Amino acid sequence: MTEQHVVLEGSKRPAMADATRVADADAQAPVSVTVTLRGKVVTDDQIPDERREDAEKTKAVLERYGLTVDEVRLQPGSVVASGPVTAMNAAFQTDLGIYRSAEQGEIRGREGELKIPSELAGVVTGVFGLDERRVARRAAAQGMGTGFHGSFTPADLERQYNFPNGQGEGQKIGIAEFPGGYFGDDLRAFCDGHKLPTPQVNVVSLGYNPPRNLQALQQLPPRQMNDAAAGTPEVMMDVQIVAGLCPAAQISVYFAPWTQKGWIDLLDQVIADKPVCLSLSWGLPEDHPAWALLGRTEIDKRLEGAAKLGITVCVASGDDGSGDEIPDGRSHVDFPSASAFVLGVGGTMINATGQEVAWWDAPGHRLLDTGGGGASGGGVSVFTQRPDWQKQVRVDSLNPGAIKGRVVPDVAALAGEPLYDLTLLGKPSPNGGTSAAAPVWASLIARVNAALPTDKQQRFLTPLLYKNGSNGQPLAQTVCRDISVGHDNGSHPPAVGYPVKAGYDAVTGWGVPDGVALLKGLQSA
């Protein structure tokens, strides 16, 4: 086929830093891609004719190359197609190869730019799924509560953050996950141990099927088994925190591969399901080379659509302070917590005197070989301009010459000591990190939403927190308890960090929630 192709701007991907190309991809090996279309997510019931026409044109062109169109998602604007490597190479003018990576083993990948058939220029905005490199990292770290070794139980969290009454009745809560296992027996043991009903949890597999017990996990190939074993404690932490605080809610756990395609497929499904909130404890530095520009753009477009649908996506700000695991002496923020269409959630801890302070555990980033260390991620985006609703925030980037970008986080909750009371493989397994703070906020939003009048429900929370109320002060100052004490979020290296101060800061945002005050504030906001 000799059709003319044009460069797909923003599709360039560099060689993987830790990987070597060892072979061409098998010409007949199957590949699935998600092709994204121009235009924003449709947030009403009227699908524009242009969207339908774009989808039909894209389907026809892809089929000419021997690809099969498996699904068309008109609301977000996505077309899912599958076919052999040889057809993908021809359709998108690439050269798929097998790369050996220290982290991921052997995976399919590509380098350079993609090209698309010229008649799809201006119609197709991205092609995802050709490259399997990882673009998701968990924000997770390894008392004063009443649980095991003083860790916080659901009842402790309700008291600490003054949750309103209820159990999340009638609410839909989403939890985003990448590789890991889902062990229903542990959830039942956790709920029984805390004398709570076990909620109904809907596991949604979007290209990744989680093992459901230890035996199934151990039967996976070694690389997949290691990934699932590492992810399972984090999955079960998310689910148990939400289940403990909202046992009457409808909980959906979305599992996808940790590729750019996985992100987009997951968010497409969340948009279709329209929960009141989504807890998301994964991310990667916004300027990490694993991201393609189009990847961040298409993810952000879907987050914008979710926000317009009233879905508050609660995203962990990261557990590695201002360095965000890039030891180059500069400050970095995690994406998608740096998106303007999410609620960025930082971390706190309870000190020896019982005071809640900013989370910082030396050296301010995770010690991956020991499970120690960590600090609340936060800072100023180098890509996302500061949204209008955040204009009053007085935080400048620590990076010389940087833009006046979006500041992260917006709020915070417990991340460090004394950790959360959790169950894994039938045994107590305290855990924490900003990964735990995000589902706390998601649970609170669901509890509050259940108690709000109908006309005040299902609203994207973040801009409302910054909006001035009748007292002339931002709502957040009324509904959050300020965290003005604690170490800065510098990670060593780099040594530089944002300070903790009275009022808003780039470590704990506006502070931790007062749930009853949040309910009252949103009734009039």
Secondary structure, DSSP 8 states (H G I E B T S, - for coil): ----EEE-TT--B---TTEEEEEE--TT-EEEEEEEESS----SS---HHHHHHHHHHHHHHHHTT-EEEEEETTTTEEEEEEEHHHHHHHHT---EEEEETTTEEEEE--B--EEEGGGTTTEEEEESS------EE--B---SSSGGG-B-HHHHHHHTT--SS--TT-EEEEEE-S----HHHHHHHHHHTT-----EEEEESS-----SHHHHHTS-HHHHHHHHHHHHHHHHHHHHHHHH-TTSEEEEEE--SSHHHHHHHHHHHHHH--SEEEE-EEEETT-TTS-HHHHHHHHHHHHHHHHTT-EEEEE--SBGGGTT--SSS---EETTTSTTSEEEEEEEE-TTS-EEE-EETTSS-BTTTTB-EE---EEEEEEE--GGGTT-----SSTT---EEEE-SEEEE-STT-B--EETTEE--BBSHHHHHHHHHHHHHHHHHHS-GGG-S--HHHHHHSB-TTSSBHHHHHEE----S-----SSS-------SSSBTTTBT-EE-HHHHHHHHHH-
